[in-house]
Amino acid sequence: MPRLFSAYVIVDWSAASRPTTGADSIWIGVLKRDVRFRLAFESFNEATRVEAEARLGLILGDLRKRSERALVGFDFPLGFPRGFAAAAKLKGEPWRAAWDELGKRVVDKPGNVNNRFNVAAQLNRLLTDGPFPFWGCPPKDVQTTLTATKSRAHGPGDLPELRHAEVVAKGAASIWKTYYNGSVGGQAIMGIPLARRLKIARGDAAKVWPFETGFKPLTEADLAGVDVVLAEVYPSLVKPQGAAGEIKDLMQVRTLAEHFARLDEASKLGELFGPPKGAPADAVLEAEREEGWILGAGA
């Protein structure tokens, strides 16, 4: 079977409020074939999200000119826990409604100044009219509907703390956490609008997995006419490989790109786009409609 992709782009995102490079900043790893058709890796460490988005546009534009399909993996959730859209009274497809809502609310300036804590507070007001379920911010950003620390535990009548994928991928953090180490919620608030813009700019030539592709193993026929597949990844699923002293973020994006490339070469990558064996039918449906999934979780 032919490879599904010609290039593998892994994006380690950041919700930083100022320009920053090095550890704990934005890293883009690109594994693609050179003029001799050998896989070659290059990385980019842009200081701001605006610069990173521009870089991604150049990378994907170049691949499209070469008629090379790319897998683009983001290290943040592309969906919210089941029930989010209904609780926020958003209309339309749950995942797309959430994307559109963030697209309207998020402000991200060229110097990385952003309103992610205000957005979390606004969403809390929609969801519960209190400081729940989003939590975490610096003292200066505390509001009536956003607290610096977790206000309470999730109960039976609340939105779930974790998506199905995060339960399977042990160690994955909750999207409701918007500050401190492992604050994937802040990354998602700032990252989903980026994914949305990349998708809109490319129309049907870009597909968001599993929302638009279906939560199923993918084949070449499924991707006819598709230049880019956008997916959620979790770098910790694969042990990073690199030299002593090398920045962990860089090792992770390279290791993950190489991991997917090897699977693709062996005609095994397509299987990862389907649900794990034994996954309950309701979990599969909820992942496809709203929550999304982590590529490779449960495999």
C-alpha positions as CSV (number, residue, x, y, z in Angstrom):
1,M,0.0,0.0,0.0
2,P,1.3,3.5,-0.8
3,R,2.1,6.0,2.0
4,L,-0.7,8.3,3.0
5,F,1.6,11.3,3.5
6,S,4.7,12.8,2.1
7,A,5.5,15.0,5.0
8,Y,4.9,15.0,8.8
9,V,4.6,18.3,10.6
10,I,4.5,18.3,14.4
11,V,3.6,21.5,16.2
12,D,4.5,22.1,19.9
13,W,2.4,25.1,20.7
14,S,2.6,27.7,23.4
15,A,0.2,30.1,25.1
16,A,3.0,32.4,26.2
17,S,2.2,36.1,26.8
18,R,5.5,37.4,25.4
19,P,7.9,36.5,22.7
20,T,10.0,33.5,23.7
21,T,12.3,30.9,22.2
22,G,14.1,27.8,23.5
23,A,12.6,25.4,26.0
24,D,8.8,25.7,26.6
25,S,8.2,27.8,23.4
26,I,6.8,27.0,20.0
27,W,8.6,24.3,18.0
28,I,7.6,23.2,14.5
29,G,9.2,20.0,13.3
30,V,9.0,19.1,9.6
31,L,10.0,15.7,8.2
32,K,9.8,15.6,4.4
33,R,11.7,14.2,1.5
34,D,14.7,16.1,0.0
35,V,15.7,16.2,-3.7
36,R,17.0,12.7,-3.4
37,F,13.7,11.5,-1.9
38,R,15.3,10.8,1.4
39,L,13.5,11.9,4.6
40,A,15.1,15.0,6.1
41,F,14.2,16.9,9.2
42,E,14.2,20.6,9.9
43,S,12.9,22.6,12.8
44,F,11.7,26.1,13.5
45,N,11.5,27.9,16.8
46,E,9.5,31.0,16.2
47,A,9.2,33.6,19.0
48,T,5.5,34.4,18.6
49,R,2.3,32.6,17.5
50,V,1.9,35.1,14.6
51,E,5.4,34.2,13.3
52,A,4.7,30.5,13.8
53,E,1.4,30.7,11.9
54,A,3.1,32.5,9.0
55,R,5.8,29.8,9.0
56,L,3.2,27.0,8.9
57,G,1.6,28.8,6.0
58,L,4.9,28.8,4.1
59,I,5.6,25.1,4.9
60,L,2.2,23.9,3.8
61,G,2.2,26.2,0.8
62,D,5.5,24.7,-0.4
63,L,4.3,21.2,0.1
64,R,1.1,21.9,-1.8
65,K,3.2,23.2,-4.7
66,R,5.0,19.9,-4.7
67,S,1.8,18.0,-4.6
68,E,2.8,16.4,-1.3
69,R,0.2,15.7,1.3
70,A,1.0,16.6,4.9
71,L,0.0,15.3,8.3
72,V,0.0,18.2,10.7
73,G,-0.1,17.2,14.4
74,F,-0.9,19.8,17.2
75,D,0.0,19.0,20.8
76,F,-3.2,20.5,22.2
77,P,-6.9,19.2,22.1
78,L,-8.9,20.0,19.1
79,G,-12.2,19.5,20.9
80,F,-13.8,19.9,24.3
81,P,-15.3,17.2,26.6
82,R,-18.7,15.9,25.5
83,G,-21.6,18.2,26.3
84,F,-19.5,21.4,26.1
85,A,-21.4,22.9,23.1
86,A,-24.8,22.1,24.5
87,A,-23.9,23.6,27.9
88,A,-22.7,26.7,26.3
89,K,-25.8,26.8,24.1
90,L,-23.8,26.8,20.9
91,K,-25.6,25.9,17.7
92,G,-24.5,23.6,14.9
93,E,-22.0,20.7,14.8
94,P,-20.5,20.6,18.4
95,W,-16.8,20.7,17.4
96,R,-17.3,23.4,14.7
97,A,-19.5,25.5,17.0
98,A,-16.8,25.4,19.6
99,W,-14.1,26.4,17.1
100,D,-16.2,29.3,15.8
101,E,-16.9,30.5,19.3
102,L,-13.1,30.6,20.1
103,G,-12.5,32.2,16.7
104,K,-14.8,35.1,17.8
105,R,-13.5,35.5,21.3
106,V,-9.7,35.0,21.2
107,V,-7.5,38.1,20.6
108,D,-3.8,37.3,19.9
109,K,-1.5,40.2,19.2
110,P,1.8,40.1,17.3
111,G,3.9,40.3,20.5
112,N,2.0,37.3,22.0
113,V,-0.2,39.5,24.3
114,N,-3.5,37.6,24.4
115,N,-6.8,37.4,26.3
116,R,-6.9,33.6,27.1
117,F,-7.8,34.2,30.7
118,N,-10.7,36.5,29.8
119,V,-11.9,33.9,27.3
120,A,-11.8,31.2,29.9
121,A,-13.8,33.5,32.3
122,Q,-16.3,34.2,29.5
123,L,-16.8,30.6,28.7
124,N,-17.3,29.8,32.4
125,R,-20.0,32.4,32.5
126,L,-21.7,30.7,29.6
127,L,-21.3,27.2,31.1
128,T,-22.0,27.7,34.8
129,D,-22.2,31.4,35.6
130,G,-19.3,30.7,38.0
131,P,-15.6,29.9,38.2
132,F,-16.0,26.4,36.8
133,P,-14.9,24.3,34.9
134,F,-12.0,26.4,33.5
135,W,-9.5,27.3,36.2
136,G,-6.0,28.7,36.6
137,C,-4.6,32.2,36.1
138,P,-2.1,34.7,37.6
139,P,-3.4,36.7,40.6
140,K,-3.9,39.8,38.4
141,D,-6.3,37.9,36.1
142,V,-8.6,36.5,38.8
143,Q,-12.3,37.3,38.1
144,T,-15.7,36.3,39.5
145,T,-15.8,33.5,36.9
146,L,-12.1,32.5,36.9
147,T,-10.0,31.5,40.0
148,A,-6.3,31.1,40.3
149,T,-6.7,27.5,41.6
150,K,-9.3,24.8,41.0
151,S,-12.6,25.9,42.6
152,R,-14.0,22.4,43.1
153,A,-14.0,18.8,41.9
154,H,-16.2,17.6,39.0
155,G,-19.4,16.0,40.1
156,P,-21.9,13.6,38.4
157,G,-23.9,16.5,36.9
158,D,-20.9,18.5,35.6
159,L,-19.1,18.4,32.3
160,P,-16.5,15.6,32.4
161,E,-13.0,16.6,33.6
162,L,-11.4,14.5,30.9
163,R,-12.2,13.5,27.4
164,H,-12.3,9.8,26.5
165,A,-8.9,10.2,24.8
166,E,-7.3,11.6,27.9
167,V,-8.5,8.7,30.0
168,V,-6.9,6.3,27.5
169,A,-3.7,8.4,27.2
170,K,-2.7,8.3,30.9
171,G,-1.0,11.4,32.0
172,A,-2.7,13.8,29.6
173,A,-3.9,16.9,31.3
174,S,-7.5,18.3,31.3
175,I,-8.4,21.1,28.9
176,W,-10.0,23.0,31.8
177,K,-6.6,23.9,33.2
178,T,-5.5,27.2,31.7
179,Y,-2.4,28.1,33.7
180,Y,0.7,26.5,35.4
181,N,2.8,23.6,34.1
182,G,0.9,21.4,31.7
183,S,-1.8,24.0,31.1
184,V,-3.1,22.4,27.9
185,G,-6.3,24.5,28.3
186,G,-4.4,27.7,27.6
187,Q,-2.7,26.1,24.6
188,A,-6.1,24.9,23.2
189,I,-7.7,28.3,23.6
190,M,-4.8,29.9,21.7
191,G,-4.3,27.0,19.3
192,I,-7.8,26.0,18.1
193,P,-8.2,29.4,16.3
194,L,-5.0,28.8,14.5
195,A,-6.2,25.3,13.3
196,R,-9.5,26.9,12.3
197,R,-7.7,29.5,10.2
198,L,-5.5,26.9,8.5
199,K,-8.7,24.8,7.8
200,I,-10.7,27.8,6.4
201,A,-7.8,28.9,4.2
202,R,-7.6,25.5,2.5
203,G,-11.3,24.6,2.4
204,D,-12.0,21.0,1.5
205,A,-8.3,20.4,0.8
206,A,-7.7,20.3,4.5
207,K,-9.6,17.8,6.8
208,V,-9.7,17.8,10.5
209,W,-9.5,14.4,12.1
210,P,-11.7,12.8,13.3
211,F,-14.4,15.4,12.9
212,E,-14.3,15.6,9.1
213,T,-12.6,12.3,8.1
214,G,-14.7,10.1,10.4
215,F,-13.2,8.2,13.4
216,K,-12.0,5.2,11.3
217,P,-8.9,3.8,9.7
218,L,-7.9,6.0,6.7
219,T,-6.9,4.9,3.2
220,E,-5.7,6.7,0.2
221,A,-9.2,6.7,-1.2
222,D,-10.4,8.5,1.9
223,L,-7.9,11.3,1.3
224,A,-8.5,11.9,-2.4
225,G,-8.2,15.6,-3.0
226,V,-6.9,16.3,0.5
227,D,-3.6,18.2,0.9
228,V,-3.5,18.5,4.7
229,V,-4.9,16.4,7.6
230,L,-5.0,18.3,10.9
231,A,-4.8,16.0,14.0
232,E,-4.2,16.1,17.7
233,V,-1.0,14.5,19.0
234,Y,0.5,13.8,22.4
235,P,4.3,13.8,22.3
236,S,4.6,11.8,25.5
237,L,3.1,8.7,23.8
238,V,6.6,8.2,22.3
239,K,9.8,8.4,24.2
240,P,11.9,11.3,22.8
241,Q,15.2,10.5,21.3
242,G,18.1,13.0,21.0
243,A,21.5,14.1,22.1
244,A,22.5,14.9,25.6
245,G,21.6,18.6,26.4
246,E,19.2,18.9,23.4
247,I,16.0,20.8,24.1
248,K,13.2,18.3,25.0
249,D,10.6,20.1,22.8
250,L,12.8,19.7,19.8
251,M,13.4,16.1,20.5
252,Q,9.7,15.5,20.9
253,V,8.6,17.0,17.6
254,R,11.4,15.2,15.7
255,T,10.8,11.8,17.4
256,L,7.0,12.0,16.8
257,A,7.4,13.0,13.1
258,E,9.9,10.0,12.6
259,H,7.5,7.7,14.5
260,F,4.6,8.5,12.2
261,A,6.8,8.3,9.1
262,R,7.9,4.8,10.0
263,L,4.4,3.7,10.5
264,D,3.4,5.2,7.2
265,E,6.2,3.5,5.4
266,A,5.0,0.2,6.9
267,S,1.4,0.9,5.8
268,K,0.4,1.0,9.5
269,L,-0.3,4.7,10.0
270,G,-3.8,4.6,8.5
271,E,-5.0,2.2,11.3
272,L,-4.2,4.8,14.0
273,F,-6.9,7.1,12.7
274,G,-9.5,4.6,13.9
275,P,-10.7,4.0,17.4
276,P,-8.9,1.6,19.8
277,K,-10.2,-2.0,19.8
278,G,-13.1,-2.4,22.1
279,A,-13.9,1.3,22.3
280,P,-17.5,1.8,23.3
281,A,-19.8,3.0,20.5
282,D,-20.9,6.1,22.5
283,A,-17.2,7.1,23.0
284,V,-16.5,6.7,19.3
285,L,-19.5,8.9,18.4
286,E,-18.6,11.6,21.0
287,A,-15.0,11.7,19.8
288,E,-16.2,12.1,16.2
289,R,-18.8,14.8,17.0
290,E,-17.2,16.9,19.7
291,E,-14.2,15.6,21.7
292,G,-11.7,14.6,19.1
293,W,-9.0,12.0,19.8
294,I,-5.3,11.8,20.3
295,L,-3.6,10.1,17.3
296,G,-2.2,6.8,18.6
297,A,-3.9,6.8,22.0
298,G,-5.0,3.3,22.9
299,A,-3.2,1.7,20.0
